[in-house]
Amino acid sequence: MTNNIKLAACAAFLLSCGAVQAQAADWSDTSISWRYGTRFAEPFNPEHIKKHIFALTHASGYKYGSNYFNVDLLQSDESDPASLTQSEGAQEAYVVYRHTVDIGALRGKEIRFGAVKGVGATVGFDWNTKNDVGYNSRKRMLVAGPTLMWDVPKGFLNTSLLLLRESNAPSGAFPPISNVNGRYTYDTHAMLSVTWAIPVMERLSFEGYGNYIGAKGRDEVGLATGAETNIDMALMYDLGFHLNQPKNRIRVGLEYQFWNNKFGNTRAMTGGRGQRASTPMVRAEYHF
C-alpha cells in the first residue's frame, strides 16, 4: 500500500474517532464495511475490473445539524494495474465529508412546508489519491449548497443542490496540464444529490445515494466533459438479530451501482471504453 493511502487511512481513523467522542453529538453511528464486485469500470479501460472496497463511515447529529464522513480504500485486480508494478492492481483512497446545518434549528423555529420538514445548508469536500498506470488522480473538490429534508414515515430522505469546485493534479503517464499552482481546475458546476435510508421491513432497509453532476467544462487536454450520473443503492439486512447482537450491529446485503460518464468522461472521449459501469456488489458492515 502506498504512503499516500496509508496516510489517508490513518487520517480517516483519527477523524472518525474524534467525531465519535465529541460530547456535543446527540447521536452517532460508526461502521466498518466491505464490498466486492466484478464489473467495475474505469475510463479508457475496456476491461471489467474486480474491486474489494473497505470503508470507514461515521455519521452523527447534534442540536444544529449533522456530520457525515466516509473513506473508501479500493483495491483493484490486475485489469486496473498499479503504476508502481504491473503484478498487482491499483489502489485508491477516496474521502467524503459533509456537514449540514439545520437552518430552522439555528433560528429556533422549524421550517416546514408541504412534504419538507427542514431546510439546511451543506458544505464539505471530496479528496482522492490513486496509483493507477494512466492517470494517478489527485482530486480535490469543495461543495456547498442548500439541502431539503423530507418528511418520510421512517428513516430519512434528503436532497441537495450543490456547487462543486474541483481540481486535479494527475502524476502518472498522463502529462499534467495545470493552470494554478500545479493543479488543473475545472469550471464550477452543479450537482443534484439525493441520499436516503428507508426501512422496508423490520430488519430490512433500502438505502443509498444518487448524484446528477453537470458538465465541468474542458478537461486537462481541452476535451469537453459531459454530465455525470452516479446511483448507488443497497438492500441491507440485520443479520446480527440472529446472532443475539444489538439492532443493526451486523448487516449484510446486496448493492448496485450505475455510473455513466464517470468523472465527466463521455463515450465520445473514451471511444466507449469504461465511461459507464453497471456493478452488482455484495456488502457486509459492522457497526459500533
N, C-alpha and C positions, 0 to 999 in steps of 0.2 A: 504494500500500500504506500502511495507517495506521501511525502511530508505534508503537502497541502491538504490531502484528505484526512490524514491523522490529525492535523490541526483543526480541521472543520469538525471532526468527530468530538474532540476534546472540548472545543468551544460550545458545541451543541449541548454536551452533557452538563457543563458548568452552568450555562444559561438556564437550562430546564430545571436543574436542581435549585438554583436561586429562585426561580419562579414558584416552585412548589413550596418553598419555605417562606414566601412572602406573607407577612402577617395580615396584610390588607385583603387577601383573597377570601371571598365568601365561599367559593367552591373551586376545586381544581381536579384535573384528571391528567395523569401522565401514563404513557404506554410505550412499550417497545413492540415492534411488529416485523414480520417477514412476509414478503410476497414474491411470487415467481410466475413468470410467463415465458412462452417460447416464440411469440410473434411480435416482439418489439421491432421498431424501425428507427433508422437514423437517416437524415437527408443525405442524398448522393450514394447511399449504400443499398444495393439491390437485395441484400440478404435478410431473411428473418433472423432476429437476434434473440437469444435466450438471456434473461437477466434475473439475478437474485437482487432484491431490494430490501435492505434493512433500514428501519426507520425508528426515530425517537420523536415522539409527539407530546406536546403539552398544551392544554387549554385550561384557562381559568377565568373566573369572573369576580368582579368587585363592585362596589356600590355604583360606580360611574361608568362601567363598561366591561370589556373582556379582552383577553390576550390569546393569541394562537401562535404557536411556534412548532415547526417541523423541520427535521433534517433527514433526507434520504441519502443513504450510501448505496450506490448502484454498482454491481459487478456484472459486466457483460461477458459473453463467451467469446471465442476466437473470431466469430463473424463480425465483431466490432473490436478490432485489435488495438492494443495499447501502443503508444508511440515509443515507449522505452524498450519493449521487447515484443516480438511477434508471437511468442509462445503463450501469451495469456490475453484475456480480454481487457478492454478499457475499464477504468474505474472513474466514478463521478461522485461528487458530493453536491447536493442541491438543498439550499436552506431557504425557508419561507418564514417570514414573521409578519403578523397583522395585529394591530391594536385598534379596537373600535370603542369610541366614546359615545355613550348614550346621551344625546342632547337633552332629552326630557329629564333624565336624572340630574344633569347639571343645573337645569333651571328649576328643579323642584316640582315639576308637573309633567305627567306623561303626555306624549304626543301621539294621539290616536286618531285615525281617520280610515273609514272603510274597513278593509281587511288588514290594515297596517297597525301594529301595536307599538311601534317605536321607530325613531329616526336616529341614525348615528352618523359619525364621521370616522372614516377608516384611514389609517396611514400604515405604511410598512415597507418591506423590502424583499427582494429575491437576490440570492447570491449563489453562484456555482463555480466549480472548477472541474475539469475533465482532462484526462491524459490520453485521448484517442489519437490515432495517427494523423488524421487530416486537418483538424481544426484546433483542438485544445482550447475549448471555450473557457472564458473568464468573465462570465456575465455578472453585471451589477445593475440592479433596477430598483428605483424608488416608485412607490404607488401612493395615491391619495384620492379620496373622493367620498361621496355620500353613500350611506347604507340604509336600506329599509328592512325592518324586522317584522315578519309577517305573523299574524295570529293564527297558529295552527293548533289543533287539539292537543297534540303531544309532540315532544321534540322541538326542533327549530327549523326555520326556513328564512334565509337572509338573501337579499340581492344587493349588489353594489355596482355603481358606475364609477370606475377608477381611471385616473390619468396615469400613464406609465412613462417614466423617463429611464430609458435603457441604454447601456453602453456595453462594449465588449473589447477585449484585447487578446485575440487568439494568438497562440505562440507555437503552433505546430508547423507542419509543412506549408499550410496556408499562410501566405505573406500578410501580416497585419498592416492595415491601412488606417492610420489614426488621424483624427482631426483635433483632439485636445489631450495633451499630456500622455501620449502613447495609447489612447483609447479612441475607439470609434463610437460616436453617439448617434443613435437613430432619431428620427423625428418623434416628438412627443405624440403619443397615440392613446386611444381609449380602450378599456376592457369592460365588458358587461359580465359580471360574475354572479353565480348563484351557488350557495352552499346549503346543505340540508342534512338532517338526521331525523328520520321519521320512524317510530316503532310501528310495525305492521302486525305483529303478534306479540304475545307475552315475552318471548325470548328471541325475537327476530326483528332486525332493524334494517331499513333501507336508507343508505346514506351516500354522500359523495359531493362532487362539485362539477360545475360546468362553466367554462370561460369562452367567451367570444371576444377575440382580440383583433382590433383594427390593424390595417396595414401600417407599417412603421417607416415608410419612405424607402429610400435606396439602401441597399446593403453595402458592405465594405468594398465591393468591386463595382458598384454602380447599378446593380440589377434591382428592379422594382420588387419589393416584398408584397405578400398577399395577406388577406385576413385569415386568422388562425382560429380553429375550433378545437377545444380540448375538453372532453367529457369523461369523467371518471366516476363510476358508481359501483356500489357493493351491497350485497345482502350478507349481513353478519349475524351469526347465531351464538347465543350464550352457552358455550359448551361447559363452562365451569359449574353450571347448575347441576350437572350430572356427576360432578366430582366434589360436591359439598364445598364449593368455593363461593365467595360473595358474588352478588349480582354483577355480571359483565366483567368479572376478573379475567376470565379466559374466553376469547371469542375466535371463531373460525368462520370462514365464508368464501364466497366467490366474488371476484371483482372483474370489471370490464372497463377498458379504456379505448375511446375513439379519439384519434388525434389527426386532424387534417391541416396541411400546410404547416408542419411542425417548425417552430421558430420563425415563421414567416416565409419559409421556402415553398414555392409553388411547384406544380407539375412542370410548368414551362422552364423553371430554373433548373430542376433536378433531372429532367427527362423521365419523370415518373418513378424515380428511384428513391424510396424511403421517405417521401414527404408525407405519407399517410400511413397510419397504423391502426389496426383493429386487434386489440390484445386482450384475450381472456387470461385471468390470473387466479391462483389460489392465494389465500391470505390467512394469517394467524396473528393474534395480538395477545399481549399480557399487560394488564392494567394494574397500577399500584399507586 
